[in-house]
């Protein structure tokens, strides 16, 4: 899933998603080359994090 899709599922801003990646809270399954390359995320991992956020 793309960063945009992950942000929609998690109900967060893209800058928050980038901070979470840097902090290790969520790991992308792939990052396109270059410093500004897009991230791709595992749908199951994103949905699990969203469920965790809803539960807390």
C-alpha distance matrix in Angstrom:
0.0 3.8 6.8 8.1 6.1 6.5 10.0 10.7 10.2 12.2 14.5 14.9 15.5 13.7 16.8 16.5 13.1 14.6 17.7 16.0 14.5 18.0 19.7 17.8 16.6 13.0 12.2 9.5 9.3 10.0 11.7 13.1 16.9 19.0 19.3 17.2 14.4 10.8 8.6 5.4 5.0 6.2 5.9 9.7 10.2 8.7 10.7 13.6 13.8 13.9 16.6 18.4 18.6 20.0 22.5 23.9
3.8 0.0 3.8 5.4 5.2 6.2 8.6 10.0 10.7 12.2 13.8 13.5 13.3 10.9 14.0 14.5 11.3 12.4 15.8 14.9 13.4 16.6 18.7 17.5 16.6 13.3 12.5 9.5 10.3 9.9 10.3 11.3 14.9 16.5 16.6 14.0 11.5 7.8 6.5 4.9 6.3 9.0 9.2 12.9 12.6 10.5 13.0 15.9 15.2 15.1 18.4 19.9 19.4 21.0 23.8 24.8
6.8 3.8 0.0 3.8 5.4 5.0 6.0 8.6 9.9 10.3 11.6 10.5 9.8 7.2 10.3 10.8 7.7 8.9 12.4 11.8 10.8 13.9 16.0 15.3 14.4 11.5 11.5 9.1 11.2 10.9 10.5 11.9 15.1 15.9 15.2 12.5 10.9 7.3 6.0 6.3 7.2 10.4 10.7 14.0 12.8 10.2 13.0 15.6 14.1 13.9 17.5 18.6 17.5 19.5 22.4 22.9
8.1 5.4 3.8 0.0 3.8 5.5 5.2 6.3 8.8 10.0 10.2 9.7 8.9 7.2 11.0 11.7 9.5 11.3 14.5 14.3 14.0 16.9 18.8 18.5 17.1 14.5 15.0 12.8 14.7 14.4 13.9 14.8 18.0 18.5 17.8 14.7 13.5 9.9 9.6 9.5 10.2 12.9 12.2 15.5 15.0 11.8 13.8 16.8 15.4 14.3 17.9 19.4 18.0 19.3 22.6 23.2
6.1 5.2 5.4 3.8 0.0 3.8 5.4 5.1 6.3 8.6 9.6 10.4 11.0 10.1 13.7 13.6 11.0 13.5 16.4 15.2 15.0 18.4 19.8 18.9 17.0 14.2 14.8 12.8 14.0 14.6 15.1 16.3 19.8 21.0 20.5 17.6 15.9 12.2 10.9 9.5 9.1 10.8 9.2 12.5 12.7 9.5 10.8 14.2 13.5 12.2 15.4 17.5 16.5 17.4 20.6 21.8
6.5 6.2 5.0 5.5 3.8 0.0 3.8 5.4 5.2 6.0 8.2 8.5 9.7 8.9 12.0 11.1 8.2 11.0 13.5 11.8 11.8 15.4 16.4 15.3 13.3 10.5 11.6 10.3 12.2 13.4 14.1 16.1 19.5 20.6 19.7 17.3 15.7 12.1 9.9 8.7 7.2 9.0 7.9 10.6 9.8 6.4 8.5 11.3 10.1 9.3 12.8 14.3 13.4 14.9 17.9 18.8
10.0 8.6 6.0 5.2 5.4 3.8 0.0 3.8 5.5 5.1 5.5 5.1 6.1 6.2 9.5 8.6 6.8 10.0 12.2 11.3 12.2 15.3 16.2 16.0 13.8 11.9 13.6 12.7 15.2 16.1 16.0 17.8 20.9 21.3 19.9 17.2 16.5 13.1 11.6 11.5 10.5 12.7 11.5 13.9 12.7 9.1 10.8 13.4 11.3 9.9 13.6 14.8 13.0 14.4 17.8 18.2
10.7 10.0 8.6 6.3 5.1 5.4 3.8 0.0 3.8 5.5 4.9 6.8 8.4 9.3 12.7 11.9 10.6 13.8 15.9 14.8 15.8 19.0 19.7 19.4 16.8 14.9 16.6 15.6 17.6 18.6 18.9 20.4 23.7 24.3 23.2 20.3 19.3 15.8 14.5 13.7 12.6 14.0 11.9 14.2 14.0 10.2 10.6 13.8 12.5 10.0 13.3 15.3 13.5 13.9 17.5 18.5
10.2 10.7 9.9 8.8 6.3 5.2 5.5 3.8 0.0 3.8 5.5 8.1 10.7 11.7 14.7 13.0 11.3 14.8 16.4 14.5 15.5 19.0 19.2 18.3 15.4 13.3 15.3 14.8 16.5 18.2 19.2 21.2 24.7 25.7 24.7 22.1 20.8 17.2 15.1 13.6 11.5 12.0 9.4 11.1 11.0 7.4 7.0 10.2 9.4 6.8 9.8 12.1 11.0 11.2 14.6 16.0
12.2 12.2 10.3 10.0 8.6 6.0 5.1 5.5 3.8 0.0 3.8 5.5 8.8 10.2 12.5 10.1 8.9 12.6 13.6 11.5 13.3 16.5 16.2 15.7 12.5 11.3 14.0 14.2 16.6 18.4 19.1 21.5 24.6 25.3 23.8 21.5 20.6 17.3 15.0 14.3 12.0 12.9 11.1 12.1 10.9 7.2 7.7 9.7 7.5 5.1 8.8 10.1 8.2 9.4 12.7 13.4
14.5 13.8 11.6 10.2 9.6 8.2 5.5 4.9 5.5 3.8 0.0 3.8 7.1 9.6 11.9 10.0 9.9 13.6 14.4 13.3 15.4 18.2 18.1 18.3 15.2 14.4 17.1 17.1 19.7 21.1 21.2 23.3 26.3 26.5 24.8 22.2 21.8 18.6 17.0 16.7 15.0 16.3 14.4 15.7 14.7 11.0 11.2 13.3 11.1 8.3 11.5 12.7 10.0 10.5 14.2 14.5
14.9 13.5 10.5 9.7 10.4 8.5 5.1 6.8 8.1 5.5 3.8 0.0 3.8 6.6 8.3 6.3 7.0 10.4 11.0 10.5 12.9 15.3 15.3 16.1 13.5 13.0 15.6 15.8 18.9 19.9 19.5 21.5 24.2 24.0 22.0 19.5 19.6 16.7 15.3 15.9 14.6 16.6 15.5 17.1 15.3 11.8 13.0 14.7 11.8 10.1 13.6 14.0 11.1 12.6 16.0 15.5
15.5 13.3 9.8 8.9 11.0 9.7 6.1 8.4 10.7 8.8 7.1 3.8 0.0 3.8 5.4 5.3 6.6 8.9 10.1 10.8 12.7 14.6 15.5 16.7 14.8 14.2 16.4 16.1 19.3 19.6 18.5 20.1 22.4 21.8 19.6 16.9 17.5 15.0 14.4 15.7 15.3 18.0 17.4 19.4 17.6 14.1 16.0 17.8 14.9 13.6 17.2 17.5 14.7 16.4 19.7 19.0
13.7 10.9 7.2 7.2 10.1 8.9 6.2 9.3 11.7 10.2 9.6 6.6 3.8 0.0 3.8 5.3 5.0 6.3 8.7 9.8 10.6 12.5 14.2 15.3 14.1 13.0 14.3 13.5 16.7 16.5 15.0 16.4 18.6 18.0 15.9 13.1 13.7 11.3 11.0 12.8 13.1 16.3 16.3 18.8 16.8 13.7 16.2 18.1 15.4 14.8 18.6 18.8 16.5 18.7 21.8 21.2
16.8 14.0 10.3 11.0 13.7 12.0 9.5 12.7 14.7 12.5 11.9 8.3 5.4 3.8 0.0 3.8 5.4 5.1 6.3 8.7 9.9 10.7 12.3 14.2 13.5 13.3 14.8 14.6 18.1 17.8 15.9 17.5 19.1 17.9 15.2 13.0 14.3 12.9 12.6 15.1 15.3 18.6 19.1 21.1 18.7 15.9 18.6 19.9 16.7 16.6 20.3 19.8 17.4 20.0 22.8 21.6
16.5 14.5 10.8 11.7 13.6 11.1 8.6 11.9 13.0 10.1 10.0 6.3 5.3 5.3 3.8 0.0 3.8 5.4 5.0 6.2 8.6 9.9 10.4 12.1 10.7 11.0 13.3 13.9 17.5 18.1 16.8 19.1 21.0 20.2 17.5 15.7 16.6 14.7 13.5 15.3 14.6 17.3 17.6 19.1 16.4 13.7 16.2 17.1 13.6 13.6 17.1 16.3 13.8 16.6 19.2 17.8
13.1 11.3 7.7 9.5 11.0 8.2 6.8 10.6 11.3 8.9 9.9 7.0 6.6 5.0 5.4 3.8 0.0 3.8 5.4 5.0 6.2 8.7 9.8 10.4 9.1 8.2 10.1 10.2 13.8 14.4 13.6 16.0 18.3 18.1 15.9 14.0 14.1 11.9 10.0 11.6 10.8 13.7 14.3 16.0 13.3 10.7 13.7 14.8 11.7 12.2 15.8 15.4 13.6 16.4 19.0 18.2
14.6 12.4 8.9 11.3 13.5 11.0 10.0 13.8 14.8 12.6 13.6 10.4 8.9 6.3 5.1 5.4 3.8 0.0 3.8 5.4 5.1 6.3 8.6 9.9 10.0 9.3 10.1 10.0 13.7 13.6 11.9 14.2 15.8 15.2 12.5 11.1 11.8 10.4 9.2 11.8 11.9 15.2 16.5 18.4 15.5 13.5 16.9 17.7 14.7 15.7 19.3 18.5 16.9 20.0 22.4 21.4
17.7 15.8 12.4 14.5 16.4 13.5 12.2 15.9 16.4 13.6 14.4 11.0 10.1 8.7 6.3 5.0 5.4 3.8 0.0 3.8 5.4 5.1 6.1 8.5 8.6 9.4 11.1 12.2 16.0 16.3 14.9 17.4 18.7 17.9 14.9 14.1 15.1 14.1 12.6 15.0 14.5 17.3 18.7 19.9 16.6 14.9 18.0 18.2 14.8 16.0 19.3 17.8 16.1 19.4 21.4 19.8
16.0 14.9 11.8 14.3 15.2 11.8 11.3 14.8 14.5 11.5 13.3 10.5 10.8 9.8 8.7 6.2 5.0 5.4 3.8 0.0 3.8 5.4 5.0 6.0 5.0 6.0 8.4 10.3 14.0 15.1 14.5 17.6 19.4 19.3 16.8 16.0 16.2 14.7 12.3 13.8 12.4 14.6 15.9 16.6 13.2 11.8 14.9 14.6 11.3 13.0 16.0 14.4 13.2 16.7 18.4 17.1
14.5 13.4 10.8 14.0 15.0 11.8 12.2 15.8 15.5 13.3 15.4 12.9 12.7 10.6 9.9 8.6 6.2 5.1 5.4 3.8 0.0 3.8 5.4 5.1 6.0 5.2 5.7 7.2 10.9 11.7 11.0 14.3 16.0 16.1 13.9 13.6 13.3 12.1 9.5 11.2 10.4 12.9 15.0 16.0 12.6 11.8 15.4 15.3 12.6 14.7 17.8 16.5 15.9 19.3 21.0 20.1
18.0 16.6 13.9 16.9 18.4 15.4 15.3 19.0 19.0 16.5 18.2 15.3 14.6 12.5 10.7 9.9 8.7 6.3 5.1 5.4 3.8 0.0 3.8 5.5 7.8 8.4 8.6 10.2 13.7 14.0 12.6 15.6 16.4 15.9 13.2 13.5 14.1 13.8 11.9 14.3 13.9 16.5 18.8 19.7 16.2 15.5 19.1 18.7 15.8 18.0 20.9 19.2 18.4 22.0 23.5 22.0
19.7 18.7 16.0 18.8 19.8 16.4 16.2 19.7 19.2 16.2 18.1 15.3 15.5 14.2 12.3 10.4 9.8 8.6 6.1 5.0 5.4 3.8 0.0 3.8 5.6 7.9 9.3 12.0 15.3 16.4 15.7 18.9 20.0 19.7 17.0 17.3 17.8 17.1 14.8 16.5 15.4 17.3 19.3 19.5 15.8 15.4 18.5 17.5 14.4 16.8 19.4 17.1 16.4 20.2 21.1 19.4
17.8 17.5 15.3 18.5 18.9 15.3 16.0 19.4 18.3 15.7 18.3 16.1 16.7 15.3 14.2 12.1 10.4 9.9 8.5 6.0 5.1 5.5 3.8 0.0 3.8 5.4 6.3 9.6 12.5 14.2 14.3 17.9 19.2 19.7 17.6 18.0 17.6 16.6 13.7 14.8 13.1 14.5 16.8 16.6 12.9 13.2 16.4 15.1 12.5 15.5 17.8 15.6 15.7 19.4 20.2 19.0
16.6 16.6 14.4 17.1 17.0 13.3 13.8 16.8 15.4 12.5 15.2 13.5 14.8 14.1 13.5 10.7 9.1 10.0 8.6 5.0 6.0 7.8 5.6 3.8 0.0 3.8 6.8 10.1 13.1 15.3 15.8 19.4 21.3 21.9 19.8 19.5 19.1 17.4 14.2 14.7 12.4 13.4 14.9 14.5 10.8 10.6 13.4 12.0 9.0 12.0 14.1 11.9 11.9 15.7 16.4 15.3
13.0 13.3 11.5 14.5 14.2 10.5 11.9 14.9 13.3 11.3 14.4 13.0 14.2 13.0 13.3 11.0 8.2 9.3 9.4 6.0 5.2 8.4 7.9 5.4 3.8 0.0 3.8 6.7 9.6 12.0 12.9 16.5 18.8 19.9 18.3 17.8 16.7 14.6 11.1 11.1 8.6 9.8 11.5 11.6 7.9 7.9 11.2 10.5 8.1 11.0 13.5 12.3 12.6 16.0 17.2 16.8
12.2 12.5 11.5 15.0 14.8 11.6 13.6 16.6 15.3 14.0 17.1 15.6 16.4 14.3 14.8 13.3 10.1 10.1 11.1 8.4 5.7 8.6 9.3 6.3 6.8 3.8 0.0 3.8 6.4 8.7 10.0 13.7 15.9 17.4 16.3 16.2 14.6 12.8 9.2 9.2 7.3 8.6 11.5 11.9 8.7 9.4 13.0 12.6 11.1 13.9 16.4 15.5 16.1 19.3 20.5 20.5
9.5 9.5 9.1 12.8 12.8 10.3 12.7 15.6 14.8 14.2 17.1 15.8 16.1 13.5 14.6 13.9 10.2 10.0 12.2 10.3 7.2 10.2 12.0 9.6 10.1 6.7 3.8 0.0 3.8 5.4 6.8 10.4 13.1 14.9 14.4 13.9 11.7 9.6 5.9 5.6 4.7 7.1 10.3 11.8 9.4 9.6 13.3 13.9 12.8 15.0 17.8 17.6 18.1 20.9 22.6 22.9
9.3 10.3 11.2 14.7 14.0 12.2 15.2 17.6 16.5 16.6 19.7 18.9 19.3 16.7 18.1 17.5 13.8 13.7 16.0 14.0 10.9 13.7 15.3 12.5 13.1 9.6 6.4 3.8 0.0 3.8 7.1 10.2 13.1 15.8 16.1 15.8 12.9 11.0 7.6 5.7 5.1 6.1 9.8 11.2 9.7 10.9 14.1 14.7 14.6 16.9 19.2 19.4 20.4 23.0 24.4 25.1
10.0 9.9 10.9 14.4 14.6 13.4 16.1 18.6 18.2 18.4 21.1 19.9 19.6 16.5 17.8 18.1 14.4 13.6 16.3 15.1 11.7 14.0 16.4 14.2 15.3 12.0 8.7 5.4 3.8 0.0 3.8 6.5 9.4 12.3 13.1 12.9 9.7 8.3 5.8 5.1 6.9 9.0 12.4 14.5 13.2 13.7 17.1 18.1 17.6 19.6 22.3 22.5 23.1 25.7 27.5 28.0
11.7 10.3 10.5 13.9 15.1 14.1 16.0 18.9 19.2 19.1 21.2 19.5 18.5 15.0 15.9 16.8 13.6 11.9 14.9 14.5 11.0 12.6 15.7 14.3 15.8 12.9 10.0 6.8 7.1 3.8 0.0 3.8 6.4 8.7 9.4 9.2 6.1 5.7 4.5 6.3 9.0 12.0 15.0 17.4 15.8 15.6 19.2 20.4 19.3 21.0 24.1 24.2 24.2 27.0 29.0 29.1
13.1 11.3 11.9 14.8 16.3 16.1 17.8 20.4 21.2 21.5 23.3 21.5 20.1 16.4 17.5 19.1 16.0 14.2 17.4 17.6 14.3 15.6 18.9 17.9 19.4 16.5 13.7 10.4 10.2 6.5 3.8 0.0 3.8 6.7 8.6 8.2 4.5 5.4 6.5 8.2 11.7 14.6 17.3 20.1 18.9 18.5 21.9 23.5 22.5 23.9 27.1 27.4 27.3 29.9 32.1 32.4
16.9 14.9 15.1 18.0 19.8 19.5 20.9 23.7 24.7 24.6 26.3 24.2 22.4 18.6 19.1 21.0 18.3 15.8 18.7 19.4 16.0 16.4 20.0 19.2 21.3 18.8 15.9 13.1 13.1 9.4 6.4 3.8 0.0 3.8 6.8 7.8 5.3 8.1 9.7 11.9 15.2 18.1 21.0 23.6 22.1 21.8 25.4 26.7 25.5 27.1 30.3 30.4 30.1 32.9 35.1 35.0
19.0 16.5 15.9 18.5 21.0 20.6 21.3 24.3 25.7 25.3 26.5 24.0 21.8 18.0 17.9 20.2 18.1 15.2 17.9 19.3 16.1 15.9 19.7 19.7 21.9 19.9 17.4 14.9 15.8 12.3 8.7 6.7 3.8 0.0 3.7 5.4 5.1 8.8 11.1 14.1 17.3 20.5 23.3 25.9 24.1 23.5 27.1 28.4 26.8 28.2 31.6 31.5 30.9 33.7 36.0 35.6
19.3 16.6 15.2 17.8 20.5 19.7 19.9 23.2 24.7 23.8 24.8 22.0 19.6 15.9 15.2 17.5 15.9 12.5 14.9 16.8 13.9 13.2 17.0 17.6 19.8 18.3 16.3 14.4 16.1 13.1 9.4 8.6 6.8 3.7 0.0 3.8 5.6 9.0 10.9 14.4 17.2 20.6 23.2 25.8 23.5 22.6 26.3 27.5 25.4 26.8 30.3 29.9 29.0 32.0 34.2 33.5
17.2 14.0 12.5 14.7 17.6 17.3 17.2 20.3 22.1 21.5 22.2 19.5 16.9 13.1 13.0 15.7 14.0 11.1 14.1 16.0 13.6 13.5 17.3 18.0 19.5 17.8 16.2 13.9 15.8 12.9 9.2 8.2 7.8 5.4 3.8 0.0 3.8 6.5 9.2 12.8 15.8 19.4 21.6 24.4 22.5 21.0 24.6 26.1 24.1 25.0 28.6 28.5 27.4 30.1 32.7 32.2
14.4 11.5 10.9 13.5 15.9 15.7 16.5 19.3 20.8 20.6 21.8 19.6 17.5 13.7 14.3 16.6 14.1 11.8 15.1 16.2 13.3 14.1 17.8 17.6 19.1 16.7 14.6 11.7 12.9 9.7 6.1 4.5 5.3 5.1 5.6 3.8 0.0 3.8 6.6 9.8 13.2 16.7 18.9 21.9 20.3 19.2 22.7 24.3 22.8 23.8 27.3 27.5 26.7 29.4 31.9 31.7
10.8 7.8 7.3 9.9 12.2 12.1 13.1 15.8 17.2 17.3 18.6 16.7 15.0 11.3 12.9 14.7 11.9 10.4 14.1 14.7 12.1 13.8 17.1 16.6 17.4 14.6 12.8 9.6 11.0 8.3 5.7 5.4 8.1 8.8 9.0 6.5 3.8 0.0 3.8 6.7 10.1 13.7 15.5 18.7 17.3 15.9 19.2 21.2 19.8 20.5 24.0 24.6 23.8 26.2 28.9 29.0
8.6 6.5 6.0 9.6 10.9 9.9 11.6 14.5 15.1 15.0 17.0 15.3 14.4 11.0 12.6 13.5 10.0 9.2 12.6 12.3 9.5 11.9 14.8 13.7 14.2 11.1 9.2 5.9 7.6 5.8 4.5 6.5 9.7 11.1 10.9 9.2 6.6 3.8 0.0 3.8 6.6 10.2 12.5 15.3 13.7 12.6 16.1 17.8 16.5 17.6 20.9 21.3 21.0 23.5 25.9 26.1
5.4 4.9 6.3 9.5 9.5 8.7 11.5 13.7 13.6 14.3 16.7 15.9 15.7 12.8 15.1 15.3 11.6 11.8 15.0 13.8 11.2 14.3 16.5 14.8 14.7 11.1 9.2 5.6 5.7 5.1 6.3 8.2 11.9 14.1 14.4 12.8 9.8 6.7 3.8 0.0 3.8 7.0 9.2 12.3 11.4 10.6 13.8 15.7 15.1 16.2 19.2 20.1 20.2 22.4 24.7 25.4
5.0 6.3 7.2 10.2 9.1 7.2 10.5 12.6 11.5 12.0 15.0 14.6 15.3 13.1 15.3 14.6 10.8 11.9 14.5 12.4 10.4 13.9 15.4 13.1 12.4 8.6 7.3 4.7 5.1 6.9 9.0 11.7 15.2 17.3 17.2 15.8 13.2 10.1 6.6 3.8 0.0 3.8 6.2 8.7 7.6 7.1 10.3 11.9 11.6 13.0 15.7 16.6 17.1 19.2 21.3 22.2
6.2 9.0 10.4 12.9 10.8 9.0 12.7 14.0 12.0 12.9 16.3 16.6 18.0 16.3 18.6 17.3 13.7 15.2 17.3 14.6 12.9 16.5 17.3 14.5 13.4 9.8 8.6 7.1 6.1 9.0 12.0 14.6 18.1 20.5 20.6 19.4 16.7 13.7 10.2 7.0 3.8 0.0 3.8 5.6 5.4 6.3 8.7 10.0 10.9 12.5 14.4 15.5 16.8 18.6 20.3 21.7
5.9 9.2 10.7 12.2 9.2 7.9 11.5 11.9 9.4 11.1 14.4 15.5 17.4 16.3 19.1 17.6 14.3 16.5 18.7 15.9 15.0 18.8 19.3 16.8 14.9 11.5 11.5 10.3 9.8 12.4 15.0 17.3 21.0 23.3 23.2 21.6 18.9 15.5 12.5 9.2 6.2 3.8 0.0 3.8 5.5 5.2 6.1 8.5 10.0 10.5 12.2 14.2 15.3 16.5 18.4 20.3
9.7 12.9 14.0 15.5 12.5 10.6 13.9 14.2 11.1 12.1 15.7 17.1 19.4 18.8 21.1 19.1 16.0 18.4 19.9 16.6 16.0 19.7 19.5 16.6 14.5 11.6 11.9 11.8 11.2 14.5 17.4 20.1 23.6 25.9 25.8 24.4 21.9 18.7 15.3 12.3 8.7 5.6 3.8 0.0 3.8 5.5 5.2 6.0 8.6 9.8 10.5 12.2 14.2 15.3 16.4 18.6
10.2 12.6 12.8 15.0 12.7 9.8 12.7 14.0 11.0 10.9 14.7 15.3 17.6 16.8 18.7 16.4 13.3 15.5 16.6 13.2 12.6 16.2 15.8 12.9 10.8 7.9 8.7 9.4 9.7 13.2 15.8 18.9 22.1 24.1 23.5 22.5 20.3 17.3 13.7 11.4 7.6 5.4 5.5 3.8 0.0 3.8 5.5 5.1 6.2 8.6 9.9 10.5 12.4 14.3 15.4 16.8
8.7 10.5 10.2 11.8 9.5 6.4 9.1 10.2 7.4 7.2 11.0 11.8 14.1 13.7 15.9 13.7 10.7 13.5 14.9 11.8 11.8 15.5 15.4 13.2 10.6 7.9 9.4 9.6 10.9 13.7 15.6 18.5 21.8 23.5 22.6 21.0 19.2 15.9 12.6 10.6 7.1 6.3 5.2 5.5 3.8 0.0 3.8 5.4 5.2 6.2 8.7 9.8 10.6 12.4 14.3 15.7
10.7 13.0 13.0 13.8 10.8 8.5 10.8 10.6 7.0 7.7 11.2 13.0 16.0 16.2 18.6 16.2 13.7 16.9 18.0 14.9 15.4 19.1 18.5 16.4 13.4 11.2 13.0 13.3 14.1 17.1 19.2 21.9 25.4 27.1 26.3 24.6 22.7 19.2 16.1 13.8 10.3 8.7 6.1 5.2 5.5 3.8 0.0 3.8 5.4 4.9 6.2 8.6 9.8 10.5 12.3 14.5
13.6 15.9 15.6 16.8 14.2 11.3 13.4 13.8 10.2 9.7 13.3 14.7 17.8 18.1 19.9 17.1 14.8 17.7 18.2 14.6 15.3 18.7 17.5 15.1 12.0 10.5 12.6 13.9 14.7 18.1 20.4 23.5 26.7 28.4 27.5 26.1 24.3 21.2 17.8 15.7 11.9 10.0 8.5 6.0 5.1 5.4 3.8 0.0 3.8 5.4 5.1 6.2 8.6 9.9 10.6 12.6
13.8 15.2 14.1 15.4 13.5 10.1 11.3 12.5 9.4 7.5 11.1 11.8 14.9 15.4 16.7 13.6 11.7 14.7 14.8 11.3 12.6 15.8 14.4 12.5 9.0 8.1 11.1 12.8 14.6 17.6 19.3 22.5 25.5 26.8 25.4 24.1 22.8 19.8 16.5 15.1 11.6 10.9 10.0 8.6 6.2 5.2 5.4 3.8 0.0 3.8 5.4 5.0 6.2 8.7 9.9 10.8
13.9 15.1 13.9 14.3 12.2 9.3 9.9 10.0 6.8 5.1 8.3 10.1 13.6 14.8 16.6 13.6 12.2 15.7 16.0 13.0 14.7 18.0 16.8 15.5 12.0 11.0 13.9 15.0 16.9 19.6 21.0 23.9 27.1 28.2 26.8 25.0 23.8 20.5 17.6 16.2 13.0 12.5 10.5 9.8 8.6 6.2 4.9 5.4 3.8 0.0 3.8 5.4 5.1 6.3 8.7 10.2
16.6 18.4 17.5 17.9 15.4 12.8 13.6 13.3 9.8 8.8 11.5 13.6 17.2 18.6 20.3 17.1 15.8 19.3 19.3 16.0 17.8 20.9 19.4 17.8 14.1 13.5 16.4 17.8 19.2 22.3 24.1 27.1 30.3 31.6 30.3 28.6 27.3 24.0 20.9 19.2 15.7 14.4 12.2 10.5 9.9 8.7 6.2 5.1 5.4 3.8 0.0 3.8 5.4 5.1 6.2 8.8
18.4 19.9 18.6 19.4 17.5 14.3 14.8 15.3 12.1 10.1 12.7 14.0 17.5 18.8 19.8 16.3 15.4 18.5 17.8 14.4 16.5 19.2 17.1 15.6 11.9 12.3 15.5 17.6 19.4 22.5 24.2 27.4 30.4 31.5 29.9 28.5 27.5 24.6 21.3 20.1 16.6 15.5 14.2 12.2 10.5 9.8 8.6 6.2 5.0 5.4 3.8 0.0 3.8 5.5 5.2 6.5
18.6 19.4 17.5 18.0 16.5 13.4 13.0 13.5 11.0 8.2 10.0 11.1 14.7 16.5 17.4 13.8 13.6 16.9 16.1 13.2 15.9 18.4 16.4 15.7 11.9 12.6 16.1 18.1 20.4 23.1 24.2 27.3 30.1 30.9 29.0 27.4 26.7 23.8 21.0 20.2 17.1 16.8 15.3 14.2 12.4 10.6 9.8 8.6 6.2 5.1 5.4 3.8 0.0 3.8 5.5 5.4
20.0 21.0 19.5 19.3 17.4 14.9 14.4 13.9 11.2 9.4 10.5 12.6 16.4 18.7 20.0 16.6 16.4 20.0 19.4 16.7 19.3 22.0 20.2 19.4 15.7 16.0 19.3 20.9 23.0 25.7 27.0 29.9 32.9 33.7 32.0 30.1 29.4 26.2 23.5 22.4 19.2 18.6 16.5 15.3 14.3 12.4 10.5 9.9 8.7 6.3 5.1 5.5 3.8 0.0 3.8 5.6
22.5 23.8 22.4 22.6 20.6 17.9 17.8 17.5 14.6 12.7 14.2 16.0 19.7 21.8 22.8 19.2 19.0 22.4 21.4 18.4 21.0 23.5 21.1 20.2 16.4 17.2 20.5 22.6 24.4 27.5 29.0 32.1 35.1 36.0 34.2 32.7 31.9 28.9 25.9 24.7 21.3 20.3 18.4 16.4 15.4 14.3 12.3 10.6 9.9 8.7 6.2 5.2 5.5 3.8 0.0 3.8
23.9 24.8 22.9 23.2 21.8 18.8 18.2 18.5 16.0 13.4 14.5 15.5 19.0 21.2 21.6 17.8 18.2 21.4 19.8 17.1 20.1 22.0 19.4 19.0 15.3 16.8 20.5 22.9 25.1 28.0 29.1 32.4 35.0 35.6 33.5 32.2 31.7 29.0 26.1 25.4 22.2 21.7 20.3 18.6 16.8 15.7 14.5 12.6 10.8 10.2 8.8 6.5 5.4 5.6 3.8 0.0
